[in-house]
């Protein structure tokens, strides 16, 4: 049984605001030491799938550096598959930018065809979950499906964000509606598909010839297959899965890791999440510091009298004397100076929070959401930054000139314009 995995890793991730200004969404750090794409890659190797194509597009440099030749995932192979990173190129259809998820696959069919796979697994590089794809492929074979769509039940008030399926008692898909305004149900597509190779090639050819197509699996390919009578089935997935497509969802996914028991068990040695790690010294915690229900990664330093509660700290984070970090995600080498308070925040890499500054709030998240500070931003000493604020990369003290009383109100944006 020859299976090739295609990981779609080209998303700009605009709803992740400042976290994706300088990196693709799948390259965003997660859970201290990982990147989001590590979950799809690790699922592949843990499922004994070692022939993997990663299709990049938007700001691919972080992904290229992170994955490299694939050694941490045992994907540095030459004769038996391994990992390849493919970027858009000037090709047959006179385009150098993918027009949709299906177009990304169609433009790379020559690479997908290599090795003559029987089945092609289409994955998103920006979801957090653990799945044995071998079980999925066996389900696909047993149903004699042309395509299998992985599905999960979602809350009805969130169903309009997903492709929604209607299935019969045998899980055969009767209808598929992409992001309906009024969802008829809550059985949602996870964006994980298995195709018979010959069917995939046929559908890609049809789609490329359709001038009205948006070249998207959910909007075009799956509905067209159902209409043409192809056997399309829904695979019911019962585990943890989340699309960390917004700052709030990104924050909530981290809080899920700190639940008891955690929604996703990163300590499961039977299903290791692999990554490329830097060499860092051990964690150092002062005897007078207090750490509660948190995850600390190599190289973090928690100084005397500091408090860290229900937070996740990435490599090299420094929490100064008497500083407080609550319900926050702090990325690599952020520096929180003495007396500062950080609450319900996401701080990107190399952020500096000045002495006695107060960033974020423990009030209910509500519509304003989480405060997010961009890479290499500096919050001046003594300033208060409200909840739900977004501060761009490289922000400095002069960027706060228009605010009086050293206070930035709730919901403000500084040095950042929404890309939605």
GINORPE-V875338 format. One record per backbone hydrogen bond with DSSP energy under -1.0 kcal/mol. NH is the residue of the N-H (numbers start at 0). CO is the residue of the C=O. E is the energy in kcal/mol with one decimal. If there is no record, write none. Layout:
NH|CO|E + NH|CO|E
//
This chain:
3|118|-2.2 + 4|50|-2.6 + 5|120|-3.4 + 6|52|-3.3 + 7|122|-3.1 + 8|54|-2.5 + 15|12|-2.1 + 16|13|-1.5 + 18|15|-2.0 + 19|16|-1.6 + 20|17|-1.1 + 24|10|-1.8 + 26|23|-1.5 + 27|24|-1.8 + 29|33|-2.7 + 32|30|-1.9 + 33|29|-1.9 + 35|27|-1.9 + 36|25|-2.5 + 37|34|-1.5 + 38|35|-1.5 + 40|36|-2.2 + 41|37|-2.6 + 42|38|-2.3 + 43|39|-1.8 + 44|40|-2.0 + 45|41|-2.7 + 46|42|-1.0 + 47|44|-1.4 + 48|43|-2.7 + 51|81|-2.7 + 52|4|-2.8 + 53|83|-3.4 + 54|6|-2.7 + 55|85|-2.5 + 57|9|-1.1 + 63|59|-2.9 + 64|60|-2.6 + 65|61|-2.4 + 66|62|-3.0 + 67|63|-2.1 + 69|66|-2.7 + 72|69|-1.2 + 73|70|-2.2 + 74|69|-2.8 + 76|74|-1.8 + 81|49|-3.0 + 82|74|-1.9 + 83|51|-1.9 + 85|53|-2.8 + 90|94|-1.0 + 93|90|-1.9 + 101|214|-1.7 + 102|214|-1.3 + 103|99|-2.1 + 104|100|-1.5 + 105|101|-2.9 + 106|102|-2.5 + 107|104|-1.3 + 108|105|-1.4 + 111|107|-2.2 + 112|108|-2.8 + 115|112|-2.4 + 117|1|-2.0 + 118|1|-2.2 + 119|194|-2.7 + 120|3|-2.9 + 121|192|-2.9 + 122|5|-3.2 + 124|7|-2.5 + 127|241|-2.6 + 132|130|-1.0 + 135|131|-1.2 + 136|132|-2.6 + 137|133|-2.1 + 138|134|-2.1 + 139|135|-2.3 + 140|136|-2.3 + 141|137|-2.6 + 142|138|-2.0 + 143|140|-1.0 + 144|139|-2.1 + 145|230|-3.0 + 146|230|-1.4 + 147|193|-2.3 + 148|232|-3.1 + 149|191|-2.7 + 150|234|-3.0 + 151|187|-2.1 + 153|185|-2.0 + 157|154|-2.0 + 160|157|-2.0 + 161|158|-1.9 + 163|176|-3.2 + 164|186|-2.7 + 165|174|-2.4 + 167|171|-2.2 + 170|167|-2.0 + 172|231|-3.2 + 173|165|-3.6 + 174|165|-1.6 + 176|163|-2.6 + 178|161|-1.2 + 187|151|-2.7 + 188|162|-2.8 + 189|149|-2.6 + 192|121|-2.3 + 193|147|-2.1 + 194|119|-2.5 + 195|145|-2.0 + 196|117|-2.5 + 199|195|-2.5 + 200|196|-2.5 + 201|197|-1.8 + 202|198|-2.7 + 203|199|-2.5 + 204|200|-2.1 + 205|201|-2.2 + 206|202|-2.5 + 207|203|-2.2 + 208|204|-1.2 + 209|206|-1.2 + 212|209|-1.3 + 219|215|-2.5 + 220|215|-1.8 + 221|216|-2.7 + 223|219|-2.1 + 224|220|-2.1 + 225|221|-2.1 + 226|222|-2.3 + 227|223|-1.9 + 228|225|-1.1 + 229|224|-2.2 + 231|229|-1.0 + 232|146|-2.4 + 233|170|-2.7 + 234|148|-2.8 + 236|150|-2.7 + 241|127|-1.5 + 244|242|-2.3 + 249|245|-2.6 + 250|246|-2.5 + 251|247|-2.8 + 252|248|-2.5 + 253|249|-1.4 + 254|250|-2.1 + 255|251|-2.1 + 258|255|-1.1 + 262|255|-1.9 + 265|263|-1.0 + 267|264|-1.1 + 270|267|-1.4 + 283|299|-2.6 + 285|301|-2.7 + 288|285|-1.6 + 289|305|-2.6 + 291|307|-2.8 + 294|310|-2.2 + 296|312|-1.3 + 298|280|-1.5 + 299|296|-1.7 + 300|316|-2.5 + 301|283|-2.8 + 302|318|-2.9 + 305|302|-1.7 + 306|322|-2.7 + 307|289|-2.8 + 308|324|-3.1 + 309|291|-2.7 + 311|327|-2.2 + 312|294|-2.9 + 313|329|-2.6 + 315|297|-1.1 + 316|313|-1.4 + 317|333|-2.4 + 318|300|-2.7 + 319|335|-3.2 + 321|303|-1.4 + 322|319|-1.9 + 323|339|-2.7 + 324|306|-2.6 + 325|341|-3.0 + 326|308|-2.3 + 328|344|-2.5 + 329|311|-2.5 + 330|346|-2.8 + 332|314|-2.1 + 333|330|-1.5 + 334|350|-3.3 + 335|317|-2.9 + 336|352|-2.7 + 338|320|-1.7 + 339|336|-1.9 + 340|356|-2.7 + 341|323|-2.8 + 342|358|-2.7 + 343|325|-2.4 + 345|370|-2.2 + 346|328|-2.5 + 347|372|-2.5 + 349|331|-2.3 + 350|347|-1.2 + 351|376|-2.7 + 352|334|-2.7 + 353|378|-2.2 + 355|337|-1.8 + 356|353|-2.0 + 357|382|-2.8 + 358|340|-3.1 + 359|384|-2.5 + 368|364|-1.5 + 370|343|-1.5 + 371|388|-2.7 + 372|345|-2.6 + 373|390|-2.2 + 375|348|-2.7 + 376|373|-1.5 + 377|394|-2.9 + 378|351|-3.1 + 381|354|-2.3 + 382|379|-1.5 + 383|405|-2.4 + 384|357|-3.1 + 385|407|-2.2 + 389|411|-2.4 + 390|371|-2.6 + 391|413|-3.3 + 393|374|-2.3 + 398|395|-1.9 + 399|396|-2.0 + 400|397|-1.2 + 402|399|-1.9 + 406|403|-1.6 + 407|383|-3.1 + 410|386|-2.2 + 411|408|-1.3 + 413|389|-2.3
//
